[in-house]
């Protein structure tokens, strides 16, 4: 896990007022292994955390156990659901898991509440991060609700292709379904159509892009 100190990731806290700097410097550092539950739907929220390293996946579980990705929490950010729940005192409405080794700064609720009153830079950070993340969650919900699944699937393939150009995508249909907020059968059906059109080649838990330009034309065609 790459070593990253909190001042580099959270400069507004590191250069803020003395109360904020003291708060961050005294926070507990926690490390979590991959595939570890961070919170479950219905569980209380006892801590506010800032991610220093790794990735946390936050998702909803729908009827029939279908999973849908809401967002990821990456280094330099706080979880929007955690912020909302610790402010309101409500239980979590979703669940989260680590996707890799994760390191966080953790503040207990009592410390968090006191910091909101006594540490102006910390208070500004909390609400600025909350506002920005809520906007991203709303954009994600709009995509799930209104953008056709075939366009979302192609966007996913092109994005993953950009992360590892020239290499087949290593992902199961179920993993893609979670990313796109749909059923595995829907993903399989649309991938088969793309394969029949000569745009991709499907393997065992792999997808090879054969015609990137053809995918891009579909992705950018007006709806």
N, C-alpha and C positions, 0 to 999 in steps of 0.2 A: 504494500500500500504506500503510495507516494506521500512523503512527509510534507505537510503544509501547515504553517502556523496560522493561528486565527487572525493576527494583525494584517497579514497579506490578503486574506479572504474577506475580512470585515473592516476595511480601513476607517469607516465612519465610527466604529466602536473604538478602534485603537487610537484615534486622534480626537475623540470626543471629550466630554467633561470628565473630571477626576472620578466621579461616582461611576460613570460608565466604564472607564478603563479598569477600575478596581473590581467591578462586577465581572467583567469578561476574564480578567486575569485569575480570579478565584473560582471560576466555573469548573465543574467536574468534566474530565475527558473520559468518554466511554468508547469502547471498541466492540463492534458486533461482527460476527462471522457472516458469510454469505447465506442466503436463504433462511434468514432468521426473522421471525415475526417481530415487528416493531410495535404495532398495536392492532387490536381487533375491533370490529364493529360492536358497539355496546360497552366497550371498556372505558373507564375514566381516563382523564388526561392529567397526570401528576407533574409533568415536566415540559419545559420549553427547550427545544434543541436547535442548534445550529450545525449544519453539516460541514465537516472539515475535509472529508475524503469519502469516496465511494458513491453509491447510488441507491436510493430508496424508492421503491415502486409503490404508489398508492392506487388502490383499485376498489371498485364496487363489486359486490356479488349479487346478481339478479336472480330471478326465478329460475329454478332448475339448476342452480349452481353456476350459471354463466358468469365469467369474470370479464370486467371491462376496465381498462387502464384509465385512470383519471389524469395523473401526471407523475413525474419523477421529481424527487428532491435531490439536487446535485450540490457539490461544494460551493459555498458562498451563499446558501439560501436556508430558509426555514420552511417547514411544512405549513401550508395555509390552513389545513384542517386542525393541526395542533394549535396554531395561533388562535383560531376561532374557538376551539373547545376550551382552551385554558382561560380565555377571556370570558366566555359565557358560563363555564362550569358544566357544560353539556358533555355527554359521552360521545365517543367517536361514531360517526355514521358510516365509516368505511374501514378498510384494513390496509396495512402496509407491511412490506417485506424488504429486507436488504437484497440487492442484486449482486453485491460484491462485498468484500470487506469494507466496513463503514466505520468512520470515526466521527464523533460528534462532541460538541460542547453542550452540557446539560445544566439547566437551571431549574430548581424546584419551584413549585407554584408560589410559595411564600416569598422566595427571593425575587421571582418574576414580578409579583404584585408590588413589592416594595420598590423595585427598580423602575417601574412605570411612574411612580410618584417622585422618585428622588434622582433619577438619571435621565436628563433630557435627551441626550444623544441616543441612548438605548430606546427610549420611547419613540423618537422619530424613526429609528430603524425598524422597529416592530410594525408600525403602521404603514410605513412606505413599502416594506416587503409584503405586508398583507394586501395592500391595494394592488401592487403589481401582479402578485400571484393570483388574486381573484380574477383579474382581467384575463389571465392565461387560462384559468379553469373555464370561464365563460366561453372563450374562443373554442376550447376543446369540446364543450357541450354543444355549441353551435355546429361544429364539424360532425359530431356523431349524429345530431338530429337532422341536419339538412343536406349534408354532402353525400352524394351517391357512393355506395360501397366500392364500386369499381375504381372510382377516382382516388379514394382513400387508399385502396390497395396498391395502385400504381405509384402514388406518392411515397408510400412506405417502401416499395421495392427500389425506387430511384434514390431515396435517402440512404438506404442501407448499401446500395451500390456505390454511392459516393464515399461511404465510410471505408469500403474495402474494394476499390476498383480492380476489376479483373478476376476477382474471386467469387465463387458461388456463394449465395447467401445460405448460411447455416441456421435454419429456423423451421420448426414444425408448423403445420397448419393451425394447430391449437395455439401456439405462441403468437402467431400473427393475428388470430382471432381475438385474443386478449388485447393486443395493441390497438386493434381497430374497433373493439367494442361490438363484436358480432359473433355469430356461431361458427364453429369449425367447418360445418357443412357448407356454409355460404362461402367461406374463403376457398375451400377445395373446389367448389363449382366455378368460381371466377378464375382461379388459377388454371383450371383445365381449359377454360375458354381462351385464356392467353396462350397456353401451350398449343392449342389447336390452330391459333392464328400465327404460330411461328415466332412469338415474341419471347417466350421463356421455355426452358426445359426443366421439368420436374424430376427430382431424384429422391432418394431416401433422406428426408429431413433437409434437403437442399433445393435451392432454386437458382438456376443459371440464367442470366439475362442474355438473350440472343440478339435482340433488336432494341437497343436503348432509344434510338430516334423514334421508333414506332411507339414505344411506351410514352415518350414525351409528347408526341402528337396527340395521343388520346388524353393525356393529363391536361394539356393546355387548350384543347378544343373547347369552344364555348358550350355551356350546358344548354 
